[in-house]
Each structure stands twice: as C-alpha cells, then as structure tokens.
Amino acid sequence: MMIKKLLFSLPLFVISVNIYAQTDTSKTLVIVGGQDAALAYNQGINDANAGNYDEAVANFNKAVNAKSKFDKAFYNRGIIELEQGLNKKALYDFDEALASNYQKANYYLAKAIAQSRMKNYEEALKNIHKAETLGYNKSQIKYFYGYIYFRQGKYKDAQRVYTDAINVNSKYAYAYCDRATAHMKLGNYKAALDDYNTALEIMPNATFVYILRADAKAAQNNFTAAVEDISLAMKIDGDDNLQLLNARGILYGRAKKYKLAMNDFNSCISKYPDSPDAYINIGNMLMNQKKYSDAEKNYTKAIEIDSENIAAWNNRSNAKELQFNLKGAESDRKKARELERNAN
Amino acid sequence: MRKITILFTLIFGFVSGIAFAQEKPKIKKSEFLTIDAGAKEAWKSIKTGNKFYKKNEIGAYRVAAMSYATALEYNDTYAPLLYKAGVSEVMISSDKLALRHLTDANDFSSSVADDIMYWIALSKHHLNRFSEARSDYDEAASSMNEKNKKKFHNAITLRLTQCDNGTVLLNKPDKAVAQLLTGEINTEYPEIAPVFAHVDSSLFFGSKRWEGNSAKRWGKDLDPCADIFYCKANNGKFTGLQNESSLNKSVTDYPAAISMSNDVFYVSRKNKKIIEYYKKSENSKFFKRDKIFKKVISLSFSSDSSQALICTRKGPGVQGYDIMICKRVKGKYSDAQSLGNLVNTQYDEVMASFGANDTVIYFASNGQNSVGGFDIMKTSFHNGKWGKPENLGLGINSGTDENYFQLAPGETRIGYYSSKQQGGAGDYDIYKVLLLNEPLIQYQAMPHYELAADLAKEPILNLEDPEVIKTMRLTVVKGKVTDYDETKNLYARITITDNSTNQITQQIMTDSETGEYTVMLASGKNYAMTVTCDGYLFHSENFDIPKTSSYQEIRKDIKLLPMDPGSKVVLNNVFFDTGKSDLRPESFGELNRLAEVFRLYPNLVIEVSGHTDSQGNRQHNITLSLNRANAVRDYLLAQGVNPGQVVAKGYGPDQPRDTNATAEGRQNNRRVEAKILSN
C-alpha cells in the first residue's frame, strides 16, 4: 500500500478584509462556501501524504461528520487506520464506505486486507473475489490471493497464484519476490534465489528485495552472503539506515562475528540515540551467548529509551529468569503482557 | 532386552569396557627430542605420561594430561604426543584443549593414528558442535581399518544418532537452564549427586577431590573414592565446606536422598551398589540404621513416601541399568516394576527422581534421544503408563554427561544436577537448574518481514482522489474617500452589503491619511456600498460586479458632502418595483443607515424627494414619485425619526440628473434623494 501523492491542491484562503497596499492577484481566487466536507477530506489527504496520520484521521473525521455518506472519506480513513495497525477500525470504515458505494472494487480489496490482518482469511478471500468480479487489476488480485494463501500457510497455492500474477504482468517484481519466499517455505532455495534475482533485475534499487534475499541466505546459514546483500542495500539507501544497520548487526551476530555486529549496533546507537532497537539487538546477541547479565543491562537501556517497548520488557524478563531472578522476571513479563494487551 | 554399555563412564571411575586408549602411536625418542635444552625433563614427562595413559582410567588420564602438557612445552609439533595429549584431555572433559591438540596432530600427520578423526569428532561432540562432529564421525568410520571399524561400530552408530538429536534440539527452545554453582563446591575433580536439605539449606554432594577427603583409592582409580561433603547456602553462594564424616566410608559414597524432616539420610555406596539408611542423632551426627536396598545405585521417594524410584540392573549378566518403581507395603518397599519400555532402553537409565507431583519423573539416560552421554530426561504418567520421555534440551544437556537431577525440596521448578559441560571447573560440576514453565521466546527489536507485501508495501491500495473544490474569483474594488472638493482625505467607514441576501459582507475603514481603501468582493453580484464619516452626509452606491475568471479591479472614488443645508445624496440602494411605491426589503439597510444619521444629528431636517424619468404620464410620475418619497418618510418615522424632521416631495420627471434619451440616463433619473434642509 502506498499512499498516493496529492496532485490537486488549492490555496485555501478566506476572503480578506485587510487593506492591501498592493494586491496579490492570486489571492482573489477563493473557495466557494459550503464545501466543509470536501475541504476537510482534501486536507486529510494532504496530511496523509505528509505522514501526519493523526491529523489525517482528524480531518477525515470532520469530513464524515459534515457529510455522513462520504464513502471516499470513510475509505481513506480506513487506509490510514490500516497503516496505523488499527485493523478493526479500518474494517468498520471500509464497511461504511461500501454501505454508501458498493461498486468500488478497491473498497472490497481494502476490506480484505483488514480481514487478513485480523487473520480472517476466508472472509478476506470472499472480498478479494468481489474485487476481482468488479474488475480490479488482475495481476494485483492474483498477488493478493497469494498473500492470503501464504498467510494461511498454503505455500503451494501461494506459489501458484504468484505465478498467475507474473503471467499477467511479467515485470511484477513484488510477485517474484513473494513467490521466492513461498519457494523458501517449500524448501526450494535455488528457485527462491532465481526469483529474488529476477525481482532485482526489474527493480535494481529495491532495497527490500536485498533484505528478503539476505533473509533467505541467512536461513541457509550463509551469513557472509546475507551480510553482502544488506551491504548492497546500504549502498542504495545509505549506510546510516537504522533498519539496515540493525539487520546487518543481527546477521553478524548469527555468524558469531560479534565485534562487527557491535560496530553496526553502536553506529545505530550513535546515529539514532532515541531508538531502543540496537540495545535490544545487542541484548539478544548476548542472550544467545548466554551472557544474561549483560543482556539484561542492554534491555534496561532500551526500556529507559522507550518504556513501552514490548520486546525490551519481554526479553529482559527472559534474561532475569535465566539468572534465576524469578520475581523480577515475572514482573517484567507482566508489564510486557499488559503492553501487548494495550497494543491490541 | 539386552542392555548395551559402551564408551561411557557410568557415574564415574573407569572408562568403559572397550579400551579406547591407544598405546599407539609410539612416541619415539629420536623423533621427539630435537634440541638438547630441556630434553631430559621433557622425555621424563613423556615416560610418566605414557605410564598413566596406559592405565585407561580417568584419574590416570588426569596425570597423563599434565605430563604431556609439560612435554608439549618442549616440542608442540610432534603429532604422536599431540594425539596422546588430546585423547587424555578428552577423557578428563577438557575438550577445547583436546580439540586443539588433536587438530594439530592431524595437521602435522594425518596418519598419526587410525582413530584420530574419532577423537576429533568426540571433542567437537562434547562441545555441542553436532553437525561438524557428525561429519567427522562419518569420516572416521570410512577411514578406519577393519579392526577399528568393528571396534568403533556401535560407538559411532550411537554417536551419529546423538549428533542428529543434538541438531534437532539446537533449533528447539530450551526447557530448562543451568547455572554453575559458585563458591567452594566445584573443583577440577568430579562433584556429583547434589541433594538439597530443605530445613537448613545445606547442599550435600559427593566429590572425589583430594582436599578434605577421608576415602582411599579404590581399584586402579588414581583419584580417591568420593566422600559426601556439604555446604551452606548463603545469598546464592555455597560456603563452609565440610566433610560429612559420619556418612562416609572408604568406598565411593554419595548422597541419594534426605527426608523432608532432614533427619534421615540415604547414602549410596557405589562400589557395593547398596543404599544405606542413616538417622540423625541428637548431636547432629548420622548413625547407620540399615541397608534398605541392595544392588541399587540410586533412590528417590515420592512426596508421600508411598513410592520409591530405584536404579538397578535388570538381571544377572545383563549390562546397563533400568529405572524401577517400588510401592511401600507395610513399611517396606517392594514389588519393583520397570517404568516400561518407553522409558527404559537398551542403554542406561539412571538416577531417577520424582517431580513436583508424583506423575513426573526426571532421570538420566544415554539412550532415548540423548545428544551425547547421559542427558536429563522427563517422563510423565499418563493413561496408566509412563510416557515417552522428552529431552530437557540444550539449556542443561550437552554432548557430554549430565546426571543426578533432583528438585530442591518444596520447589517445583528449581533443582540441582551434575554436568561435565564446558565452562565448569572440570569433570562433573554441580549446577543449579531452573525448569522453564514455557519456552522463552526472544522478541526481535523490529518486526520480521517475510513478504515484500509487508516490507515494502506493494502499492495495491491508494487513497481515493481529492474532491474538486469549487472556487470563485474576487474583484478588487479600490478607491479613495475625500470631501466634496477633494481637499481632504477622509477616514470613513465603508459598508458593503450583498443585495441578494441583504447581508453585510464587509465593513472597513479607509486609510486615515490617504483616504484609500481596498475591498475584495465576489464577482457576479450586486452590492450596496455605503460610506459614512462624521460631519459628512453619507454616500450610497449600488453597483454590479460582473462575473469573471480572471483578475479584475474596479476603482471607485467617493466624495462626501458636508452635513450642511443644501447637501444632498442619492439613495442608490432604495428599491421599488416598477410603477409601484412599496419599498423592497433590500432597501431597509440603506434607510436604517439614514435613520442612524438622525440619531447622530438630532436637529437635522431633510427633504426626501422622489424622481422619475420622463417616460409616461407626467402627473402619474409626479404622484408615483411623491408616493415613493412618502414610503421612505414613513419607514424613517417607523424607525423613530421625528415627523417634523422629514419632508417628502415628489418631483416626477422635472429634476433630471441625466439624459432621458438613454436607458442608463433614465435609470439615473429614477431615484430617491435626501437633501439637508437644516442642521
């Protein structure tokens, strides 16, 4: 899902009552009144494209309050909620959108995505089918069937429909990429590598393909090659990308190259002091080396940065338990579960 | 079922029946001695090493390893010495060092010994490097001569299975974890059979250490027999090591069990394979009461003492040990029954103890799915039988031996056991064990994405397009307000009214110095503009702004007449229907402003005059114009204006202000005026 950039934008000036020494001619173009819903809706799109999701939702709220059957506003609010992981709310909004306009294929597809996020795969498949019958882009429909089958653990079916998607659109890099993951699940490493390589021929600068290919190589315990893939991704995205630095650090750790792993994690810490991720990754690496006390210290630092980080609380609980600090472990585990409940 | 015992040192003592210690390769003096300096001492160490190496016994290997280590300081490139040093180190569980020596020996001469790959594999196996060990065992099996192949066949077959088990467990979460006990407990010698006394937090265990040991050597063993020692637990550390002399004899002794009341102690006499029963006296010394079990090497009781677990040989001439369960009948344990074929294998199952409830049993086995040597297993009683045991995982088990697990009294998750795993003080060491309630799941800092659809967000879903917003173009109205002679710029109030809605849309003040003003008005509408200023007669303007989509500017300069007699203003925003004299509602704004002028000037007297164009009957026009003037007067009076202050006149077409020849001129001539008569 990518939120489309807004192409259409109007200067939103109200009628001025000021005296202008010199008149700015552009300011004589003004918006006709009675368009509150549309204005809030458009502003919501602007906010969404700027990544200001809370503001976007607030504006879509205004839009649907001003116009109760505003299907596009419900749909867009649902898309933002999907982006925020608020799947239940998103599902409600897609239903509202469909109640006003049941002929929109993308509304069914969005509903299917929300349902798949809630692991309601059978219902999701029904809605994908509706989107398909309403003429939604065929290769993308096949691709999304693949997504659902994959999530259901039906890797052979996923493989088949990803192939269908590729047959419709031979340049469909995403389909190659996810078919590769299905191949991996079915134990066909060579076919997976071929698909990742094809995806990279189509989208040579797609760092996510390098990340997934690195994952596949790591699954074969080929950590050196996996690290090379992440390093290639860093050449595209820059060597100060938090996700890539952490990913490479983890791979170094799995290869038992602890010094190199620490270099990457320390880079994360110096470049992103507000991110707890590197501390958690260091903690995990130390746990794997059975250095529980040092791991606990790193999880504590992660918690100091982000007191609501579920991974840090959970993993510190593990570290405490493995040091026989059962009360401390229980307390941290309780906190992690509480945060998990709130997150859901 | 015939029991098979191979390779392993059961409990501790001699290396098992098959003598793996190779006298070959021979360390040749002429090859080993390279330089004179230190040669004599080095060769002496070789001879000592060889002497003990041959004994094929753990204590002797300990001495051999020390001697060879001294010799290696003289020459560490001689393969036969490296081989023997390596084998000795494997035997005393110093596997990291063993692997180094054996790998070096193989590098210097791959033909140094026919079985060298086996020992390399074994040391890797002990270090949990299961995949590598498996590969090396395979290589050993294929490269050995026929004699060795036969000799090692059973051992390698079992080891390969154990490596496979280890590889499986490497990918499974641990079910228990171990923590090496610190303090005075663990030494380079074996410490075994930890039994925790709940009442006074004492940990009893067997140890073959020399220091404080009252026992003698037994048989060929160079190490002393084990004695029972104890330490007190204090803040997680064990201190105050004592030899519990009242329990020890000159044979291998180790604790089997302690009663919950701490006053009955069960001692295993390993050499005699008996369990003895001791009672605590008033002076806290134990005194022997009886031999309660014969031909038994371990004992454990259920929580209510109604059952006992023993470990014994199944029958005469049968190798290996099985776990049996006995019921207490009339104060005696009898009717020993095997735990069944799911638990007891063709190998050894030993040292069983009950779990937190009596439906779980922990024990050590080198059969089952052991990953190497003895591993700690768990079996549960279900549907009338003891189920298939599960290995408690690599958190506590390793490629070498783990044994003697017991829960601490009153604990459901914490116990103690002995392990030879790497990282200890040497040989068997005692560890504290935590049984995990559930596998500990390590959370990742960032979500792990498997699909491009998650990681890169395939652009399936876009936001719906924006709405098209309707706009309009404003017209700029600019101008200047001055007095009538344009000698003075006026600071005047300008009020703009949308005549279609009769709503004031804007109200502004002119610039106090220049009299300039600017307003922006929606195009395509009709407006009333009223200009007021203290001391001046207000000005009324009515104008249309044509529709336009492009920029438009209109200039309107306004001249205000003074509030003096004779000054007059056209009431441009007073409207009547054609031929009628009823005021249209959109006139009220203008007339209200006129009424306001009377409030500001209480002495004001005006004439309101009606005018028409020249079209039509003159008399009719005069009457119409008078009626219209009266309509305005009536409205003003209704707003509270004194009747004496407003005079109404109808001039018909007689006072035109523009030509009657054009429509625009006639429009200008149709009007209502207000003229000041006095003020």
Interface residues (C-beta under 8 A of the other chain):
Chain A: M1 M2 I3 K4 L6 L7 F8 S9 L10 I15 S16 V17 I19 Y20 T23 T25 K27 T28 L29 V30 I31 V32 Q35 A38 L39 Y41 N42 I45 A48 N49 K72 Y75 N76 I79 L82 N106 L109 A110 I113 Q140 Y143 F144 Y147 F150 A173 Y174 C177 D178 T181 A199 A206 F208 V209 I211 L212 D215 Q243 N246 P276 D277 A278 I280 N281 N284 M287 A302 I310 A311 N314 N315 N318 E321 L322 Q323 F324 L326
Chain B: V177 Q179 R413 I414 K432 L434 L436 L440 I441 Q442 Y443 Q444 A445 M446 Y449 E450 L451 A452 A453 L455 A456 K457 E458 P459 I460 L461 N462 L463 E464 D465 P466 E467 V468 I469 K470 T471 M472 R473 L474 T475 V476 K478 T505 Q506 Q507 I508 D511 E516 Y517 T518 V519 M520 A522 Y551 Q552 E553
